[in-house]
Amino acid sequence: MITHSDTIVAIATPPGYGGVGIVRISGKLAPQILQSITGKITKPRNAEYLAFNDQENQVIDMGLALYFPAPHSFTGEDVVELQGHGGPVVLELLVKEILALGARLAKPGEFSERAFLNDKIDLAQAEAIADLINSASELAARSAMRSLQGVFSETINQLVEKVLHLRMYVEAAIDFPEEEIDFLGDGIVSAKLNEIEKELKQILDEAKQGALLQEGINIVIAGKPNAGKSSLLNLLSGKDSAIVTDIPGTTRDVLKEYIAIDGVPAHIYDTAGLRDSDDIVEQEGVKRAKKQIELADMILFVFDGAETDLRHCEDILTHYQQDILKQNKHVLVICNKIDKTDESPEVIQQAQFSLIKISAKTGVGLDLLRKQILQTVGIDKEVSGSFIARQRHLTALQDAYQTLVKAKAQFFKKAAGELLAEDLRYVQDYLGNITGQVTNDELLGNIFANCCIGK
């Protein structure tokens, strides 16, 4: 039976061959295993070069041994790291010997899980470990590190404290109605509600950007056939990802490329041209294009600026309004092929969208396009580096914000302190889910199962 009192072991370095391989041990048997393998218990937090022996005193490897006594370790338990040569065979021999000495193989993410259970990190920090390892850009890595250092958690904890104090104030007013002072009508509750709402909205906005850094922006290139959609995909990706011809309907399926725009990861999808067609294959392509639009964070709607004027472009957008504009998507209209019209790249603000003039063929206006994409989707470089966030964080923050807005409106209308106190409790619970103050075993299992074996 697997328990958290077991001593666990795992290879903490990636599979394959390398100069260094690390085996990590955590649990009450860690010092005893260190003694058996190296012949001594090393001085805490000091690396010592020793032989790693099996039970028959045969040398398995030579390397550095480090001992971190509880509670001053990553997991909060006794931890030993054996740093030897990075070959699969020698590392497996070392793990096999440690298993024979009483340890068991760690589950994915079990080291981080134990750190969470022993109050060394909270849930948001545990997730940040995996996000840091899987970072796809420098900006994402720096944001994940800030989350790992506790920036996100501290922000949430401070807001939880304010919600808790306001809830206590409201409940005190309910419990002592005989007091001459009208606690619920003295303006303090209203001021505190406004303050909490403002802070929660700011955190939610930052979390949305953090989620984009963690998951990437889903950008769909859409438009009529022969507008230059495939050329735009090739321009943004920097390679010939899509076939480009003068024949309408060349792109039949959805093509995907992964890029980074000024350090922000993005998934770019090229789709079939939006038009009515009798071709069954092309009809399926248009159907898939519309489906991809539904999943997108942003639409790059491309039209041929050499053959189609802006009014016609607006007519096309209106025709596909149900698919694009009514979904509350970020829309950036691309007036392509300015190399044929001798125009300069520029951004023109319209009522429902921004329009940018570029040439996907020559690359003129590419830098302006990249900047406009980030601006349109709402990436603020001054804000986006604060912390990383996941979809579950966004869901919790949105639930908390919606509950608070409802509670505030209801309180101003009815001045019902009991209802306000209950709603504030819900807000507190939603926020507590983020750091693990309020959680369940299924959620923990899903989070830590996605971590590395050695973490």
N, C-alpha and C positions, 0 to 999 in steps of 0.2 A: 504493500500500500504506500503510495506516494504522499509524503507529508512535507511541510515546510521546515521540519526539524532535521530532515536528512541532510547529509553533506553531499554537495553536488559538484560536478566537474564538467568542464567543456573546453574545447579548443576555441580560443578567443580571436584567432587570426583567420583570414579568409582561406578557403580550401585551395590547394595547389602548392606550388613550390615557391619559397622565398628565403631571404636571408635570416629572418627571425620568425619563430613560431612560439605562441604563448598558450600555455595551459592554465586555466583559472580554476581554483577550488574555493568553495565557500561552505562554512558550516563548522560544527563543533569538533569534527575530526581533522580539520585542516592542519592544526599544529602537529598532531600525531603523525599525519601522512608526510608532512614536511620532514619531521625527524626521521622517519623510516627511509625516505628516498635520498636525503642529503646527509644524514648522520647527525644533524643538529637542527635546533630551532634558531634561526637567524635573528639578529637584532631588529626590532620593529622598524619598518619603513627604511631599511638600508639594504641595497642590492649587494649580494655576495656571490662571487663566482665559485660554483661547486659542481661536483659530479652528481648526476641523477642515476641512482642505482635501483635495480630490481631487488626482490627479496632473496635472491641467491647471490647478491653483491656483484652482479654483472653491470657494468656501466652502460646505460641506455643512451646518455647524451651528457654534454657539459654545457653549463649556461648559468644564467643569473637567477637567484632565488630571492623573492621578496615576501615578507610576512607583514600583514596588517591586522593587528589584534582588534577584536570587537571592543567598543562600538565604532572605532575610528577607521572605518573601511567603507567602500562603496555600498555594500549590502547591509552594513551594520552588524555583520557576523565576523568571525575569524575568517580572513581571506588570505590565500597563498597564490602567488603567481610564479610559474616556472617558465622562464624565457630561454628557449633553446634554439636549435636550428629549425628552419621552416620547411622540413620535408614531411610529407604525409605519413610515411611509414614510421619515422622516429616519434612523431607526435602521437600516433595511434598506440605505439608501444608504451609511451608514457601514460596515456589515458588508461590503457588496459591495466597497468600496474596500480594506478590510483583506484580503479574500480575494485581490484582485488583487495585493497586495503580498507574497503568499507564505504566508499563513495558510490553514488549513482550518477548516470548521465543527466545533465540539466535539461529541462524542457526549454523550448524557445522563449526567450525573454525572462527566464526565471531569476536571473541575477537582478534585473531591474525590478521584477515583481517583489523580490525580497527587500530590496532597497525601499520600495513603496510601503510594504507592510511594516517595516521597521522605522518608518518616519524619517528616512534619509532624503527622500524626494517625494513630491506629490504626483498626482496622476498626469498633470499637464507637463511636468518635467520629464516623467517617464516616457511620454509620447515624443517629447522633443529629442530624446536620445535617438530614436529610430528616424526622426525627421532629419537630424543632423547627419546621420550615416547616409541617408538616401537623398541628401540635398543635390539638386540638379544645377544650381548656380551659386555664385559667391554670395549674392544677396540673400538667398534662401538659407545658406549655411550660417551666415552671420545672425539672421533672425532666429534660426533654430537654437543657436548657442545662447542668445539672450533669453529665450524661453527656458532653456536648460538651467541657466543661472538664476531663474526665478522671476524675471521681469513680468511675464504674463501672470504668473501665480500671485505675485505681490499686488498687482493691479486689481485682480479679482478679489483677493482677500480684503483689501482696503475697502472695496465697494460693499462686500458682504458685511463688514463691520458697520458701515453707515446704515445699511438696511436694517441690521439687527438693532442698532441703537434707536432708530426711528420706530421700529416695531415695539420695542420696550417702552418708549415714550407713549405711544398710542395705547398700549395695553394698560399702562399705569393710569392714564386718563379714564379708561373704561372701568378700572377697578376702584377708582376713588371719585365717583361722580358727585359726592357731596362737597368737594372742594369748591371754594368760591371762584377760583380761576377757571376759565373755560380753556382747558389745554388744547382741545381740538379746534378751537376757533381763534387761537391767539396768533395765528400766522406762522408759527414755527413749523407746524406739520406741512403746510403748503410750500414753504421755502425749502424744506428738506426734500420734499417730493420733487420739486423742480431741479434741485441740485443733483439728486440721484439720477433722474431721467437724463439730464445733460451728460453726466459722466458715463452712464450706461450706453447712450447713443454714440459717444466718442469711442468707447471700447469696441462696440459693435462695428463701427466703421473701420477701425484698425484691424479687427479680426478678419473682416472681409478681405482686406489686402493681404493679411497673413495667410489666409486660405488660398489665395491666388498664388502666392509664393510657394506654398506647399504642394498644391495640386496642379498649378499651371492654368493659364487662361485658355479656354476653349474658343477658338476663333474660326468661323466658317466663312469661306469665300463663296459668295453667291452672285447671281446675275444672269443675264441673257447669254445664249451661246455666242462665242467669238468676241466676247467683251475683253478677254485677256486674263481670265481667272487663273488658268494654268501658268501663264507667264508670271503672274503675281506670286503664285506659290513658289515657283523656281527662284524668283528674285528674293523673297523673304528667307527661303531655306539656303540659298547660296549654291544650289546644285540643280541639275536637270531631273527633278523628281517626277514631273508630269510631261506627257507628250504634248507638244505644241504644233498645231497645224491650222490652216485657214478653213478647214472643213468644219462646219457647225456640228456640234454633238460628239466631238472626239472624246471628251471625258464622259464615261458612262457610269463609273462607280465613284465612291468617295475615296480620295487619296489623302493620306495623313503624313505630316512631317512635324518633328519636334525641333523647336528653336528656342533661343533666349533673346529677349528684347531688352537691352540695357540691364541684363542680370535677372529679368523676370521671365520664368519659363512659360512657354506658350505651345499649345497644340494647334497646328494650322490644318484645316480641312479644305481641300478643293472639291467642289461638287459639280454635278452635271448642270448644264445650262437650263435655266427655268423657262420652259416654253411648252406649249401644247404640241404633242406629236402623236402620229399613228404608229410609230416604231415601238414595239412592246418593250424592247431592251431599254430604249431611251426613256420610256414612261417609268420604268422601274428606277432608272437613275434619278429622275426628277423626284420620285417618291422618296428615295433615300436622301436626297438633298434636303427636302422639307423636314424629314425626320432629324437630320443632323442640325438643322436650324433650331429645332425645338430644344436641343441639348446644349446649344452654344451660349457662351457668356457674351459674345460679341459677333456682329455680322459685318463683314466687309462686302458691301454691295457694289459690284463693279459694272460700269457701263463704258461703252466705246465713245469717248469724247470727240472723236473725229467724225462720227456718223450720227450721234444722238445728242441732242441738246438737253439742258438741265430740265426743261419742262417735260420732255418725253421721259426722262429718268424718273421724275416725280410721279408720272402716270404709271410707270412700271412698278414703282414702290407701292402705289395705291392699289394696284391690281393684286399684289402679294401682301397687302396690309395684314390680313389675318395670319399669315405665316411669319411675318417679321415684326412690324411696328406694334401690333396689338399684344405681343408677348412681352412687352416691356424690356426688350433687348437693347443693348448698346449697339447703335448703328452708325457706321462710318461709310459714307458713299465715296467711291473711288472713281474720279473722272480720269480714265486711262487714255493712253496713246497721245499725250501732248507733244510727243516727238513729231507727229504728223501735222499738228496745228501750230507749231512754233510758239506755244505758250510756256510760261514759267510755272514751276511748282508753287502752289499756294493753298491755304486753307480758307474756305468760305463758310461762315456760319449760316445755317438755314434754320427754319422754325423747329423742325423735328429731328434734325441731324446736322452733322458737320460734313462738308464736302472738301475733298483734297484732290488736287490735280497732280498727276504723276505720269511717268512712262515706265511701265513694267518691262518693256523691251530694253531700254537704255539704262534704267536704274535711276534716272533723274527724279529726285523727290523722295528717295528711299529713307534718308535720315529724318525728313519731315514726317513721313508716314509712320515710322517707328515711334517718334515722339507723340504723334497724334493718337496712335493706338493706346498708349499708356494713359494719356490724358482722358480719352473717351471712356475707357473702362474704369477710370477713377483711381489710377495708381498715382499716389503722391510720394515722390522719392524721399521727402522729409519725414513721412509717416511710416512708409512701408518697411522700414528697417527695425521696427520696434519689437515685434515678436511674431513667431509662426503660429498658425492656427489650423485646426481641422474642421471638417464639416460638423462633427458633433459639438464642437465649441460654438460654432455659429448657430446651430439649432438651439442650444441652451441659452445663448445670449438673446436670440430673437424671441424665444418663449418668455424669458425674463422681461424683456423690453415691452412686449405686447401686454403682458400681465400688469406691469407697472403703469402703462398708459391707461389701461382699462380701470385700474384701481384709482388712479388720480382723477379721472373723469367722474367716476362714481362717487368719490369722496367729495369733490367740489359740488356735486349735484345733491347728494343725500346726507353728507357729513356723518356717514355710518362708520364709526370707529371699529366695530367688530368685523365688518367686511374688509376694511382696509388692513387690519392686522392679519387677517387670514391671507389676503393677497400678498402681503409683504412676506409671509412665511413661504408662499410658493416661489416668489422671486428669489428668496434666500436659498431655497432648495435647488432651483435651476442653476444658480451660480455655483453652488456647492458641488454640483455634478462635474463641473469642469476640473476642479482640483482633486476630486475624490473624497471630499468631506461627506458627500451623500452619493452613494454608488451601489452597485449590485455585483454579485459574483460573475454573472454572464458578461457584463461589460468589461470587467477586469480580464476575464479569459480572452475575449476578443482582442483587447488592446495588447496584452503581453504576448499573445500567440504570433503577432506580426513583428516581434522584435527578433534580433539575431540570437542564435543559440548561445553564444558566449557573452551576451549582455542580459 
